[in-house]
Structure formats: structure tokens, C-alpha cells
Amino acid sequence: MKKTLSLALVALLAVSALGVSGCKQIQNTLHNPVGDANAAVVSANANLKKVAASEAKVQALGNDMSILEPTADGAKQALEIILKLRDELAVQKRELEAAKKSLSTIKAGDVKPEFKRYAQLEIASIDTRLTVVGEGSKLYDQLDAMYSAIREKKLTNTLSKKISTEIDTIRNNIAALSDQATAESTTASDYFEAQELGGTTK
């Protein structure tokens, strides 16, 4: 999950740029939709900040779990941490969906096509990040199964191998999807700059 933290910051910078200077570019030619578009960007920006904060908590909780001993007591603590991790995933899903909803209003608004395209590109990154959250939920299911078996002293070699295989597959999926989301967010940022949606510095 570590990669998603840097992704949040990349996405945040892109959205912030639109909120601070992009809407000034729109204001020269449009009137009524400007306030709504800017409000949508500010709202999405706030959502992404909450996602970044949640991802930092996930990283810290993951670090706490990694040092636990594979004992009944360690498993009990791990299961408590997993509950907190699931709570954080729920936060991320809620905030990402809210950010997507806000940016979707730009696509439907009476603004320049380039701004609509930018919103579409940023939404693609958010969609991928939502898939990462879904994979995270699967990961915690497997960890829950493993630590529950340890706590109950029912973790056999066969079960351990099965869970480990599942965990490796999910982690590989998360890594690939995180890279994809990062690339998609970079594409959105590059498009924003190439179209000079924040105005020129000349």
C-alpha cells in the first residue's frame, strides 16, 4: 500500500493546480459554471487529502503488524490491527468515490472541452485506486484467515502455503495497479500542463 501514498500526493497536486489557477482561465470566457467547477475541484481536493492521511495510517498500522510474533497473543493483536485497517479502507473508498463524484460534475458542466478531458483522465486514476482498495480488502481477508488460524493453533503447512500464495498474488496485483494509477495520474497532470489549463507563465 506504500505506493498509493505517493499517488495521492501526485493526484492532489494536479487537482490543486486546477483549483488555484485553472478556473481563472475559464472565467475569461464562461460565467455561471465557474463557481460550480471551482467548488467541485476544492471538494475533490479535500477528499484526496483525507485519502492521503488514511494511507499514512495504513502504512503505520502495517508496520506495527509486521513486528508481531507469530504467537497466539501476536495473532490477537494482528486481528485487532486488521479491523483498523479495514476501517481505513472504508475511509479511502468513501473519499475516493466522493472525489470522483465531484470531478464528474466538471465533465457534465458547461466548461472548456479540455477541462472535461482533464477531469476524465483524473477520474481514470481514481477508478484504478478504487480497485486497489478492493484488492486491499482481499488482502486483509487472507491475513485475517492466517492470524485466526495462528490464534486457534490450526495453521497447518498446507493452509499456510495456500494463504501465502493468495497473499503474494494480491500484493502483486496491488503493486501493478498502483503503478497503473500513478501513470494515469501523471497523464492527467501532463495533459493539464500541455493544455496550459492553469494559464501560461510567459
C-alpha positions as CSV (number, residue, x, y, z in Angstrom):
1,M,0.0,0.0,0.0
2,K,3.0,2.3,0.3
3,K,2.9,3.3,-3.4
4,T,-0.6,4.7,-3.1
5,L,0.6,7.4,-0.7
6,S,2.8,9.0,-3.3
7,L,0.0,8.6,-5.8
8,A,-2.3,10.6,-3.5
9,L,0.2,13.4,-3.5
10,V,0.6,13.4,-7.3
11,A,-3.2,13.5,-7.7
12,L,-3.5,16.2,-5.1
13,L,-1.1,18.5,-6.8
14,A,-2.9,18.1,-10.1
15,V,-6.3,18.9,-8.6
16,S,-4.9,21.8,-6.6
17,A,-3.5,23.3,-9.8
18,L,-6.9,23.4,-11.4
19,G,-8.5,24.9,-8.2
20,V,-5.9,27.7,-7.8
21,S,-5.3,28.8,-11.4
22,G,-7.3,26.8,-13.8
23,C,-10.6,28.3,-13.0
24,K,-9.2,31.8,-13.6
25,Q,-8.6,30.6,-17.2
26,I,-12.3,29.6,-17.5
27,Q,-13.5,32.8,-16.0
28,N,-12.5,34.8,-19.1
29,T,-15.0,33.1,-21.3
30,L,-17.6,31.5,-19.1
31,H,-19.7,32.8,-16.2
32,N,-22.3,30.7,-14.4
33,P,-20.4,27.3,-14.4
34,V,-17.2,28.8,-13.0
35,G,-18.2,28.8,-9.3
36,D,-19.6,25.2,-9.5
37,A,-16.5,23.9,-11.3
38,N,-14.1,25.5,-8.8
39,A,-16.2,24.2,-5.9
40,A,-16.0,20.7,-7.4
41,V,-12.3,20.9,-7.6
42,V,-11.9,22.2,-4.0
43,S,-14.2,19.4,-2.8
44,A,-12.2,16.7,-4.6
45,N,-9.0,18.2,-3.3
46,A,-10.3,17.9,0.3
47,N,-11.3,14.3,-0.4
48,L,-7.9,13.4,-1.7
49,K,-6.2,14.9,1.3
50,K,-8.3,12.6,3.6
51,V,-7.2,9.6,1.4
52,A,-3.6,10.6,1.8
53,A,-4.0,10.8,5.6
54,S,-5.7,7.4,5.7
55,E,-3.0,5.8,3.6
56,A,-0.4,7.1,6.1
57,K,-2.3,5.4,8.9
58,V,-2.4,2.2,6.9
59,Q,1.3,2.3,6.4
60,A,1.8,2.8,10.2
61,L,-0.6,0.0,11.1
62,G,1.1,-2.3,8.6
63,N,4.5,-1.5,10.2
64,D,3.0,-2.3,13.6
65,M,1.7,-5.7,12.3
66,S,5.0,-6.6,10.7
67,I,6.8,-6.8,14.1
68,L,4.3,-9.0,15.8
69,E,5.4,-12.5,16.8
70,P,3.5,-15.5,15.2
71,T,2.1,-16.5,18.6
72,A,-1.5,-16.6,19.9
73,D,-1.0,-13.2,21.6
74,G,0.6,-11.7,18.5
75,A,-2.2,-13.1,16.3
76,K,-4.8,-11.5,18.6
77,Q,-3.1,-8.1,18.3
78,A,-2.8,-8.6,14.5
79,L,-6.5,-9.2,14.2
80,E,-7.2,-6.0,16.1
81,I,-5.0,-4.1,13.7
82,I,-6.8,-5.7,10.7
83,L,-10.1,-4.3,12.0
84,K,-8.5,-0.8,12.0
85,L,-7.1,-1.4,8.5
86,R,-10.5,-2.3,7.2
87,D,-11.9,0.9,8.7
88,E,-9.2,2.9,6.9
89,L,-10.1,1.1,3.6
90,A,-13.7,2.2,4.1
91,V,-12.5,5.8,4.6
92,Q,-10.4,5.6,1.4
93,K,-13.3,4.2,-0.6
94,R,-15.7,6.8,0.6
95,E,-13.4,9.7,-0.1
96,L,-12.2,8.5,-3.5
97,E,-15.9,8.0,-4.6
98,A,-16.7,11.5,-3.3
99,A,-13.7,12.9,-5.3
100,K,-14.8,11.1,-8.4
101,K,-18.4,12.4,-8.0
102,S,-17.1,16.0,-7.7
103,L,-14.9,15.7,-10.8
104,S,-17.7,14.1,-12.7
105,T,-19.7,17.3,-12.4
106,I,-16.9,19.1,-14.4
107,K,-17.4,16.6,-17.2
108,A,-21.1,17.4,-17.2
109,G,-20.6,21.2,-16.9
110,D,-20.5,24.0,-19.4
111,V,-16.8,24.3,-19.4
112,K,-14.0,24.0,-22.0
113,P,-13.6,20.5,-23.5
114,E,-10.0,20.5,-22.3
115,F,-11.1,20.7,-18.7
116,K,-13.6,17.9,-19.2
117,R,-10.8,15.8,-20.7
118,Y,-8.6,16.6,-17.7
119,A,-11.4,15.5,-15.3
120,Q,-11.9,12.3,-17.3
121,L,-8.2,11.5,-17.0
122,E,-8.1,12.2,-13.3
123,I,-11.2,10.1,-12.8
124,A,-9.5,7.1,-14.5
125,S,-6.7,7.3,-11.9
126,I,-9.3,7.4,-9.1
127,D,-11.1,4.4,-10.6
128,T,-7.9,2.4,-10.5
129,R,-7.2,3.4,-7.0
130,L,-10.7,2.2,-6.0
131,T,-9.7,-1.2,-7.5
132,V,-6.6,-1.1,-5.3
133,V,-8.8,-0.6,-2.3
134,G,-10.8,-3.6,-3.3
135,E,-7.6,-5.7,-3.6
136,G,-6.6,-4.4,-0.1
137,S,-9.8,-5.8,1.3
138,K,-9.0,-9.2,-0.2
139,L,-5.5,-9.0,1.3
140,Y,-6.9,-8.3,4.8
141,D,-9.3,-11.3,4.4
142,Q,-6.3,-13.5,3.8
143,L,-4.4,-12.0,6.7
144,D,-7.4,-12.5,8.9
145,A,-7.6,-16.1,8.0
146,M,-3.9,-16.6,8.7
147,Y,-3.9,-14.9,12.1
148,S,-7.2,-16.5,13.1
149,A,-5.6,-19.9,12.4
150,I,-2.5,-19.0,14.4
151,R,-4.6,-17.8,17.3
152,E,-6.6,-21.0,17.3
153,K,-3.4,-23.1,16.7
154,K,-4.9,-24.5,13.4
155,L,-2.4,-23.2,10.9
156,T,-1.2,-26.3,9.0
157,N,1.6,-26.3,6.5
158,T,-1.0,-26.8,3.7
159,L,-3.1,-23.9,4.9
160,S,-0.1,-21.6,5.4
161,K,1.1,-22.3,1.8
162,K,-2.3,-21.7,0.4
163,I,-2.7,-18.3,2.2
164,S,0.8,-17.3,1.4
165,T,0.2,-17.9,-2.3
166,E,-3.0,-15.9,-2.2
167,I,-1.3,-13.0,-0.4
168,D,1.6,-12.9,-2.9
169,T,-0.9,-12.8,-5.8
170,I,-2.9,-10.0,-4.2
171,R,0.2,-8.0,-3.3
172,N,1.5,-8.3,-6.9
173,N,-1.9,-7.1,-8.2
174,I,-1.8,-4.1,-5.8
175,A,1.7,-3.2,-6.9
176,A,0.7,-3.4,-10.6
177,L,-2.5,-1.4,-10.1
178,S,-0.7,1.2,-8.0
179,D,1.8,1.7,-10.8
180,Q,-1.1,2.0,-13.3
181,A,-2.9,4.6,-11.2
182,T,0.3,6.6,-10.8
183,A,0.8,6.5,-14.6
184,E,-2.8,7.6,-15.1
185,S,-2.5,10.5,-12.7
186,T,0.8,11.6,-14.4
187,T,-1.0,11.5,-17.7
188,A,-3.7,13.8,-16.2
189,S,-1.1,16.2,-14.9
190,D,0.9,16.2,-18.1
191,Y,-2.3,17.0,-20.1
192,F,-3.2,19.8,-17.7
193,E,0.2,21.4,-18.3
194,A,0.3,20.7,-22.0
195,Q,-3.1,22.4,-22.5
196,E,-2.0,25.3,-20.3
197,L,-5.2,24.9,-18.3
198,G,-3.6,26.8,-15.4
199,G,-2.6,29.6,-17.7
200,T,0.9,30.4,-19.0
201,T,3.9,31.7,-17.1
202,K,5.1,33.8,-20.1
